[in-house]
Amino acid sequence: MQDKTDIKAAVRQFLFDNFIMGGEVTIDDDTSFMKRHILDSTGFIELITYIEETYHVTVEDSEMLPENFDSLQNIAAYVARKHAAS
């Protein structure tokens, strides 16, 4: 399993590759994707699909919450919890 720093770096790159179209945008570990309007509802679905495929986890509907997916640090912690539980 990748460590949290690697997860955050990979997800950050995914966001830049797929959602940030130029401009001066920074995504810190605690940047809220919703507050900064980085992702819309469709973007969150794409992000969750990426996380499932990349980190071999299944995201349950009840887990699709900002506490799990609204920042890089939340995503890294979520993936670590899922791997620890399996």
KESELUM-672343 format. One record per atom (N, C-alpha, C): x, y, z; atom name. Coordinates in nm, 4 decimals, always signed. Each point is the difference from the previous one (the first is absolute). Layout:
N
[node [X; Y; Z]; CA] ...
//
This chain:
86
[node [+0.0839; -0.1197; +0.0000]; N] [node [-0.0839; +0.1197; +0.0000]; CA] [node [+0.0876; +0.1249; +0.0000]; C] [node [-0.0455; +0.1009; -0.0708]; N] [node [+0.0724; +0.1266; -0.0028]; CA] [node [-0.0221; +0.0740; +0.1315]; C] [node [+0.0974; +0.0849; +0.0354]; N] [node [-0.0217; +0.0797; +0.1199]; CA] [node [-0.0854; +0.1225; -0.0339]; C] [node [-0.0417; +0.0706; +0.1033]; N] [node [-0.0935; +0.1115; -0.0193]; CA] [node [+0.0581; +0.1095; -0.0885]; C] [node [+0.1305; +0.0232; +0.0087]; N] [node [+0.0620; +0.1030; -0.0837]; CA] [node [-0.0107; -0.0379; -0.1473]; C] [node [+0.0234; -0.1276; -0.0310]; N] [node [-0.0110; -0.0458; -0.1383]; CA] [node [-0.1433; +0.0092; -0.0505]; C] [node [-0.0951; -0.0356; +0.0851]; N] [node [-0.1416; +0.0073; -0.0376]; CA] [node [-0.0377; +0.1443; -0.0318]; C] [node [+0.0380; +0.0920; +0.0880]; N] [node [-0.0336; +0.1415; -0.0224]; CA] [node [+0.0624; +0.0512; -0.1290]; C] [node [+0.1243; -0.0380; -0.0265]; N] [node [+0.0678; +0.0452; -0.1228]; CA] [node [-0.0697; -0.0555; -0.1234]; C] [node [-0.0379; -0.1266; +0.0035]; N] [node [-0.0655; -0.0618; -0.1158]; CA] [node [-0.1377; +0.0608; -0.0249]; C] [node [-0.0771; +0.0221; +0.1062]; N] [node [-0.1330; +0.0588; -0.0164]; CA] [node [+0.0113; +0.1452; -0.0451]; C] [node [+0.0971; +0.0730; +0.0538]; N] [node [+0.0233; +0.1387; -0.0429]; CA] [node [+0.0269; +0.0031; -0.1507]; C] [node [+0.0858; -0.0909; -0.0475]; N] [node [+0.0313; -0.0044; -0.1428]; CA] [node [-0.1243; -0.0360; -0.0815]; C] [node [-0.0811; -0.0939; +0.0483]; N] [node [-0.1249; -0.0358; -0.0677]; CA] [node [-0.0901; +0.1228; -0.0141]; C] [node [-0.0110; +0.0787; +0.1055]; N] [node [-0.0840; +0.1206; -0.0047]; CA] [node [+0.0530; +0.0997; -0.1023]; C] [node [+0.1307; +0.0224; -0.0005]; N] [node [+0.0572; +0.0931; -0.0970]; CA] [node [-0.0161; -0.0516; -0.1425]; C] [node [+0.0187; -0.1288; -0.0190]; N] [node [-0.0105; -0.0575; -0.1340]; CA] [node [-0.1429; +0.0019; -0.0546]; C] [node [-0.0986; -0.0086; +0.0879]; N] [node [-0.1374; -0.0187; -0.0451]; CA] [node [-0.0953; +0.1162; +0.0264]; C] [node [+0.0331; +0.0889; +0.0941]; N] [node [-0.0970; +0.1030; +0.0374]; CA] [node [+0.0531; +0.1424; +0.0004]; C] [node [+0.1295; +0.0179; +0.0113]; N] [node [+0.0578; +0.1345; +0.0062]; CA] [node [+0.0463; +0.0372; -0.1403]; C] [node [-0.0707; +0.0903; -0.0610]; N] [node [+0.0313; +0.0386; -0.1375]; CA] [node [+0.0741; +0.1330; -0.0009]; C] [node [+0.1286; -0.0064; +0.0324]; N] [node [+0.0819; +0.1207; +0.0001]; CA] [node [-0.0262; +0.0859; +0.1225]; C] [node [+0.0590; +0.1154; +0.0020]; N] [node [-0.0204; +0.0917; +0.1114]; CA] [node [+0.0920; -0.0304; +0.1163]; C] [node [-0.0014; +0.0894; +0.0932]; N] [node [+0.0847; -0.0126; +0.1184]; CA] [node [-0.0805; -0.0647; +0.1121]; C] [node [-0.0042; -0.1300; +0.0015]; N] [node [-0.0742; -0.0735; +0.1017]; CA] [node [+0.0987; -0.0815; +0.0812]; C] [node [-0.0129; +0.0079; +0.1318]; N] [node [+0.0788; -0.0859; +0.0870]; CA] [node [-0.0966; -0.0878; +0.0783]; C] [node [+0.0399; -0.1215; +0.0195]; N] [node [-0.0800; -0.0918; +0.0796]; CA] [node [+0.0877; -0.0488; +0.1143]; C] [node [-0.0222; +0.0583; +0.1165]; N] [node [+0.0718; -0.0429; +0.1190]; CA] [node [-0.0673; -0.1252; +0.0553]; C] [node [+0.0650; -0.0639; +0.0958]; N] [node [-0.0556; -0.1226; +0.0568]; CA] [node [-0.1388; +0.0198; +0.0603]; C] [node [-0.0264; +0.1202; +0.0526]; N] [node [-0.1284; +0.0248; +0.0655]; CA] [node [-0.0950; +0.0876; -0.0817]; C] [node [+0.0313; +0.0236; -0.1267]; N] [node [-0.0879; +0.0801; -0.0866]; CA] [node [-0.1323; -0.0724; -0.0211]; C] [node [-0.1110; +0.0689; +0.0253]; N] [node [-0.1326; -0.0573; -0.0232]; CA] [node [-0.0332; +0.0084; -0.1480]; C] [node [-0.0255; -0.1158; -0.0611]; N] [node [-0.0349; -0.0022; -0.1419]; CA] [node [-0.1324; +0.0706; -0.0259]; C] [node [-0.0924; -0.0100; +0.0943]; N] [node [-0.1309; +0.0645; -0.0182]; CA] [node [+0.0099; +0.1507; +0.0179]; C] [node [+0.0643; +0.0444; +0.1073]; N] [node [+0.0102; +0.1442; +0.0253]; CA] [node [+0.0785; +0.0719; -0.1090]; C] [node [+0.1005; -0.0655; -0.0560]; N] [node [+0.0818; +0.0604; -0.1054]; CA] [node [-0.0574; -0.0251; -0.1392]; C] [node [-0.1129; -0.0727; -0.0075]; N] [node [-0.0674; -0.0308; -0.1271]; CA] [node [+0.0924; -0.0743; -0.0964]; C] [node [+0.0789; -0.0904; +0.0554]; N] [node [+0.0891; -0.0814; -0.0822]; CA] [node [-0.0776; -0.1130; -0.0659]; C] [node [-0.0959; -0.0572; +0.0736]; N] [node [-0.0819; -0.1095; -0.0516]; CA] [node [-0.1473; +0.0320; +0.0124]; C] [node [-0.0775; -0.0459; -0.0984]; N] [node [-0.1455; +0.0037; +0.0121]; CA] [node [-0.0454; -0.1427; +0.0307]; C] [node [-0.1296; -0.0250; -0.0010]; N] [node [-0.0497; -0.1327; +0.0372]; CA] [node [+0.0517; -0.1081; -0.0950]; C] [node [+0.0067; +0.0290; -0.1277]; N] [node [+0.0532; -0.0967; -0.0961]; CA] [node [+0.1481; -0.0233; +0.0252]; C] [node [+0.0719; +0.1044; +0.0330]; N] [node [+0.1421; -0.0117; +0.0305]; CA] [node [+0.0253; -0.0882; +0.1206]; C] [node [-0.0864; +0.0099; +0.1015]; N] [node [+0.0162; -0.0854; +0.1174]; CA] [node [-0.0192; -0.1467; -0.0369]; C] [node [-0.0938; -0.0288; -0.0889]; N] [node [-0.0209; -0.1378; -0.0438]; CA] [node [+0.1249; -0.0503; -0.0731]; C] [node [+0.0573; +0.0839; -0.0858]; N] [node [+0.1230; -0.0377; -0.0696]; CA] [node [+0.1145; -0.0227; +0.0993]; C] [node [+0.0092; +0.0859; +0.1015]; N] [node [+0.1027; -0.0139; +0.1022]; CA] [node [-0.0171; -0.1313; +0.0759]; C] [node [-0.1206; -0.0313; +0.0387]; N] [node [-0.0258; -0.1232; +0.0746]; CA] [node [+0.0327; -0.1224; -0.0858]; C] [node [-0.0358; +0.0043; -0.1271]; N] [node [+0.0337; -0.1101; -0.0907]; CA] [node [+0.1518; -0.0166; -0.0088]; C] [node [+0.0705; +0.1108; -0.0121]; N] [node [+0.1468; -0.0035; -0.0035]; CA] [node [+0.0553; -0.0641; +0.1273]; C] [node [-0.0508; +0.0402; +0.1143]; N] [node [+0.0486; -0.0525; +0.1283]; CA] [node [-0.0272; -0.1499; +0.0102]; C] [node [-0.1190; -0.0417; -0.0404]; N] [node [-0.0331; -0.1429; +0.0045]; CA] [node [+0.0956; -0.0811; -0.0887]; C] [node [+0.0221; +0.0476; -0.1212]; N] [node [+0.0838; -0.0740; -0.0946]; CA] [node [+0.1477; +0.0040; +0.0376]; C] [node [+0.0461; +0.1130; +0.0464]; N] [node [+0.1420; +0.0168; +0.0303]; CA] [node [+0.0401; -0.0684; +0.1294]; C] [node [-0.0855; +0.0096; +0.1020]; N] [node [+0.0363; -0.0504; +0.1329]; CA] [node [-0.0733; -0.1286; +0.0374]; C] [node [-0.0740; -0.0562; -0.0951]; N] [node [-0.0664; -0.1293; +0.0186]; CA] [node [-0.0866; -0.0027; +0.1262]; C] [node [-0.0855; +0.1022; +0.0105]; N] [node [-0.0969; +0.0072; +0.1095]; CA] [node [-0.1394; +0.0130; -0.0608]; C] [node [-0.0987; -0.0365; +0.0776]; N] [node [-0.1385; +0.0196; -0.0403]; CA] [node [-0.0575; +0.1100; +0.0875]; C] [node [-0.0459; +0.1060; -0.0630]; N] [node [-0.0596; +0.1120; +0.0721]; CA] [node [-0.1500; -0.0248; +0.0089]; C] [node [-0.0480; -0.0166; +0.1204]; N] [node [-0.1438; -0.0198; +0.0218]; CA] [node [-0.0713; +0.1340; -0.0125]; C] [node [-0.1272; -0.0045; -0.0379]; N] [node [-0.0787; +0.1240; -0.0125]; CA] [node [+0.0044; +0.0803; +0.1295]; C] [node [-0.0074; -0.0681; +0.1133]; N] [node [-0.0008; +0.0689; +0.1299]; CA] [node [+0.1334; +0.0667; +0.0315]; C] [node [+0.1055; -0.0345; -0.0750]; N] [node [+0.1323; +0.0582; +0.0227]; CA] [node [+0.0278; +0.1197; -0.0894]; C] [node [-0.0891; +0.0307; -0.0917]; N] [node [+0.0192; +0.1118; -0.0921]; CA] [node [-0.0342; +0.1307; +0.0705]; C] [node [+0.0893; +0.0398; +0.0882]; N] [node [-0.0193; +0.1173; +0.0849]; CA] [node [+0.1190; +0.0935; -0.0114]; C] [node [-0.0217; +0.1286; +0.0231]; N] [node [+0.1131; +0.0941; -0.0008]; CA] [node [+0.1108; -0.0416; +0.0971]; C] [node [-0.0386; -0.0604; +0.1118]; N] [node [+0.1000; -0.0430; +0.0985]; CA] [node [+0.0985; -0.0997; -0.0600]; C] [node [-0.0403; -0.0672; -0.1071]; N] [node [+0.0880; -0.0987; -0.0637]; CA] [node [+0.0641; +0.0493; -0.1295]; C] [node [-0.0631; +0.0946; -0.0699]; N] [node [+0.0437; +0.0307; -0.1365]; CA] [node [+0.0149; +0.1480; -0.0332]; C] [node [-0.0090; +0.0919; +0.0967]; N] [node [+0.0031; +0.1425; -0.0342]; CA] [node [+0.1388; +0.0628; +0.0091]; C] [node [+0.1014; -0.0786; +0.0257]; N] [node [+0.1367; +0.0537; -0.0002]; CA] [node [+0.0971; -0.1152; -0.0180]; C] [node [+0.1214; +0.0326; -0.0328]; N] [node [+0.1020; -0.1030; -0.0167]; CA] [node [+0.0255; -0.0746; +0.1303]; C] [node [+0.0043; +0.0738; +0.1113]; N] [node [+0.0257; -0.0677; +0.1273]; CA] [node [-0.1158; -0.0911; +0.0381]; C] [node [-0.1235; +0.0394; -0.0310]; N] [node [-0.1151; -0.0863; +0.0284]; CA] [node [+0.0062; -0.1273; -0.0838]; C] [node [+0.0371; +0.0132; -0.1267]; N] [node [+0.0084; -0.1163; -0.0886]; CA] [node [+0.1098; -0.0944; +0.0480]; C] [node [+0.1159; +0.0521; +0.0321]; N] [node [+0.1109; -0.0849; +0.0457]; CA] [node [-0.0384; -0.0745; +0.1278]; C] [node [-0.0659; +0.0679; +0.0925]; N] [node [-0.0425; -0.0651; +0.1239]; CA] [node [-0.1062; -0.1065; -0.0280]; C] [node [-0.0916; +0.0297; -0.0917]; N] [node [-0.1049; -0.0959; -0.0360]; CA] [node [+0.0615; -0.1268; -0.0602]; C] [node [+0.0901; +0.0156; -0.0960]; N] [node [+0.0626; -0.1155; -0.0636]; CA] [node [+0.0777; -0.0820; +0.1035]; C] [node [+0.0703; +0.0668; +0.0895]; N] [node [+0.0746; -0.0709; +0.1056]; CA] [node [-0.0957; -0.0794; +0.0897]; C] [node [-0.1141; +0.0595; +0.0359]; N] [node [-0.0990; -0.0710; +0.0821]; CA] [node [-0.0545; -0.1214; -0.0738]; C] [node [-0.0308; +0.0162; -0.1287]; N] [node [-0.0541; -0.1114; -0.0775]; CA] [node [+0.1003; -0.1137; -0.0105]; C] [node [+0.1250; +0.0322; -0.0222]; N] [node [+0.1025; -0.1046; -0.0105]; CA] [node [+0.0225; -0.0670; +0.1340]; C] [node [-0.0040; +0.0766; +0.1089]; N] [node [+0.0193; -0.0577; +0.1326]; CA] [node [-0.1145; -0.0945; +0.0362]; C] [node [-0.1196; +0.0286; -0.0506]; N] [node [-0.1179; -0.0813; +0.0317]; CA] [node [-0.0052; -0.1285; -0.0832]; C] [node [+0.0772; -0.0053; -0.1080]; N] [node [-0.0076; -0.1192; -0.0861]; CA] [node [+0.1056; -0.1034; +0.0339]; C] 
//
